Structure formats: C-alpha cells, structure tokens
Amino acid sequence: MVENTGIAGVAPTASLTVNETPVAGFVVAPGEARSITMDDINSIALTGTGGTASANIKISFSLNYKF
C-alpha cells in the first residue's frame, strides 16, 4: 500500500515503478492511498511529480512465499 500524506493542491503525486517499469495508472494523489497485488517483484521505486511542497509517503507491504 502507498499512502500520500501530502496536502491536496500543493504536494506532489507519487507514482509506482516495479522492476524498473512504471505501473500504468498507479498514481497516488495527496491525501489518498492505494494498494496493488503483484507477482515476481524484484525492485520497487516511487517517483514524486509536480507540487510546490513536499509530502510524506508511507509504504507498507507483505510478502507471501510458496515453497
């Protein structure tokens, strides 16, 4: 889950990139939270875009393994 705790209208949006590929449509606006389920994750990155202020971004995740 990605939560953007910035102030709407002034803080940047947060976009998710997984395995060096942007996740289409996964943009979290200030004051919003989104979650997603994915397989085969090797790397995770967030990119802030726009805004005139800063924002705190909270990230939480769980790992499920099958042996």
Backbone as numpy.savetxt, mean C-alpha at the origin, in Angstrom:
# Nx Ny Nz CAx CAy CAz Cx Cy Cz
-2.49 -5.65 4.53 -3.33 -4.48 4.53 -2.45 -3.26 4.53
-2.86 -2.24 3.81 -2.16 -0.96 3.77 -3.15 0.11 4.23
-2.75 0.89 5.22 -3.59 1.98 5.73 -2.82 3.29 5.57
-3.44 4.24 4.91 -2.86 5.56 4.71 -3.51 6.50 5.72
-2.76 6.91 6.74 -3.33 7.73 7.81 -3.17 9.23 7.55
-2.81 9.58 6.32 -2.66 10.99 5.97 -3.99 11.72 5.91
-3.91 13.05 5.81 -5.08 13.91 5.75 -5.53 14.04 4.29
-6.81 13.74 4.06 -7.37 13.82 2.71 -7.18 15.21 2.13
-6.79 15.25 0.87 -6.62 16.52 0.17 -5.21 17.08 0.24
-4.39 16.64 1.19 -3.03 17.17 1.30 -1.95 16.09 1.35
-2.28 14.90 1.77 -1.29 13.82 1.89 -1.22 13.02 0.59
-0.10 12.35 0.35 0.05 11.55 -0.87 -0.76 10.25 -0.82
-1.00 9.69 -1.99 -1.59 8.35 -2.08 -0.46 7.34 -1.99
-0.79 6.10 -1.67 0.20 5.02 -1.57 -0.16 3.93 -2.58
0.77 3.60 -3.46 0.56 2.57 -4.46 1.42 1.36 -4.13
0.88 0.17 -4.34 1.56 -1.07 -4.00 2.26 -1.68 -5.21
3.50 -2.13 -4.99 4.27 -2.85 -6.00 4.70 -4.18 -5.39
4.46 -5.27 -6.11 4.83 -6.61 -5.65 5.68 -7.27 -6.73
6.81 -7.83 -6.31 7.75 -8.47 -7.24 8.14 -7.52 -8.38
8.37 -6.26 -8.03 8.80 -5.21 -8.96 7.76 -4.88 -10.03
6.49 -5.25 -9.80 5.41 -4.96 -10.73 4.31 -4.21 -9.99
3.92 -3.02 -10.45 2.82 -2.30 -9.80 1.54 -3.14 -9.83
0.82 -3.14 -8.72 -0.45 -3.86 -8.63 -1.53 -2.94 -9.17
-2.10 -3.30 -10.31 -3.09 -2.46 -10.98 -4.26 -2.13 -10.06
-4.56 -0.86 -9.94 -5.72 -0.42 -9.16 -5.53 -0.38 -7.66
-4.35 -0.78 -7.16 -4.15 -0.79 -5.70 -3.50 0.53 -5.29
-4.34 1.53 -5.12 -3.92 2.86 -4.68 -4.73 3.20 -3.44
-4.05 3.56 -2.35 -4.72 3.85 -1.09 -4.65 5.35 -0.85
-5.82 5.98 -0.88 -5.92 7.42 -0.67 -5.79 7.75 0.82
-5.44 8.99 1.14 -5.37 9.39 2.55 -6.68 9.11 3.28
-6.57 8.55 4.48 -7.75 8.23 5.28 -8.40 6.91 4.94
-7.81 6.16 4.02 -8.39 4.88 3.60 -7.47 3.72 3.91
-8.02 2.50 3.84 -7.25 1.27 4.02 -7.73 0.26 2.99
-6.81 -0.57 2.50 -7.16 -1.62 1.53 -6.38 -2.87 1.85
-6.93 -3.99 1.47 -6.21 -5.26 1.65 -6.28 -6.03 0.34
-5.37 -7.00 0.23 -5.29 -7.82 -0.97 -4.68 -9.16 -0.58
-5.04 -10.20 -1.30 -4.45 -11.52 -1.11 -3.70 -11.88 -2.38
-2.45 -12.30 -2.22 -1.61 -12.63 -3.37 -0.78 -13.87 -3.09
-0.33 -14.52 -4.15 0.56 -15.68 -4.06 1.95 -15.31 -4.55
2.94 -16.09 -4.15 4.31 -15.99 -4.67 4.90 -14.58 -4.53
4.86 -14.04 -3.33 5.41 -12.71 -3.08 6.89 -12.83 -2.72
7.73 -12.14 -3.48 9.16 -12.10 -3.21 9.60 -10.73 -2.69
8.92 -9.67 -3.11 9.25 -8.33 -2.64 8.00 -7.46 -2.62
7.99 -6.50 -1.69 6.88 -5.57 -1.53 7.46 -4.16 -1.46
6.82 -3.20 -2.15 7.25 -1.81 -2.08 6.02 -0.91 -2.15
6.12 0.25 -1.53 5.07 1.27 -1.61 5.66 2.52 -2.21
4.84 3.21 -3.02 5.25 4.46 -3.63 4.25 5.54 -3.26
4.73 6.65 -2.73 3.87 7.79 -2.43 3.83 8.72 -3.62
2.62 9.20 -3.95 2.45 10.08 -5.11 1.57 11.26 -4.75
2.00 12.45 -5.17 1.19 13.65 -4.99 1.21 14.15 -3.56
0.31 15.07 -3.28 0.17 15.61 -1.94 1.18 16.71 -1.65
0.84 17.52 -0.67 1.72 18.61 -0.25 2.19 18.42 1.19
1.78 17.33 1.80 2.17 17.01 3.17 2.66 15.56 3.21
3.08 15.13 4.37 3.51 13.74 4.52 2.37 12.90 5.10
2.54 11.59 5.06 1.54 10.67 5.60 2.25 9.49 6.24
1.67 8.96 7.28 2.14 7.71 7.86 1.38 6.58 7.19
2.10 5.57 6.78 1.49 4.41 6.14 1.70 3.21 7.05
0.62 2.53 7.39 0.70 1.33 8.22 0.54 0.11 7.31
1.42 -0.86 7.49 1.38 -2.08 6.70 1.30 -3.27 7.64
0.39 -4.17 7.37 0.33 -5.41 8.14 0.10 -6.56 7.17
0.66 -7.71 7.50 0.50 -8.86 6.62 0.63 -10.15 7.42
0.12 -11.21 6.83 0.28 -12.52 7.42 0.83 -13.45 6.35
1.57 -14.45 6.79 2.16 -15.42 5.87 1.54 -16.78 6.15
1.11 -17.42 5.10 0.55 -18.76 5.21 1.39 -19.70 4.37
1.90 -20.73 4.99 2.75 -21.70 4.30 2.04 -23.04 4.19
2.30 -23.71 3.10 1.80 -25.06 2.92 3.00 -25.96 2.67
3.14 -27.03 3.46 4.29 -27.93 3.32 3.86 -29.24 2.68
